[in-house]
Amino acid sequence: MKIQALPIIAVVAGLLSIVCGAPAANEENKRAEEPVKEDRSCKKRDAEAKTEKGPVLGCNYFCHEREGDVSYVEKYYPDGVPCQYSDSLISKCTNKECPYPKEDMEQIKENREG
């Protein structure tokens, strides 16, 4: 049994060069456009945090204190903002954390007692 590896490799290499190396059509280069910069200033983020209805992924967020600043400052959502404890559990931000939902703890206690 003779394995014809070289002809197979040559055919695959030829097909790849046709598929991947084909010259681009006369479409505009969409990557050349300048991306829109997101406003990550603390002024904007703090205002959003006060009106956040949630659920947020975590009880903290990061923002720039000054315009043009490259470093971030960690800030926290106010207590009571709904947060995602897990895929199926929603809690509320408390003391800069997203604790296990109190409602579920009460249900577990009732089930054990009852």
Secondary structure, DSSP 8 states (H G I E B T S, - for coil): ----HHHHHHHHHHHHHHHHS----S---GGGS-------BHHHHHHHHHH--S-BSSSEEEEBSSTT--S-EEEE--TT-EEESSSS-EEE-BTTB----HHHHHHHHHHHH-
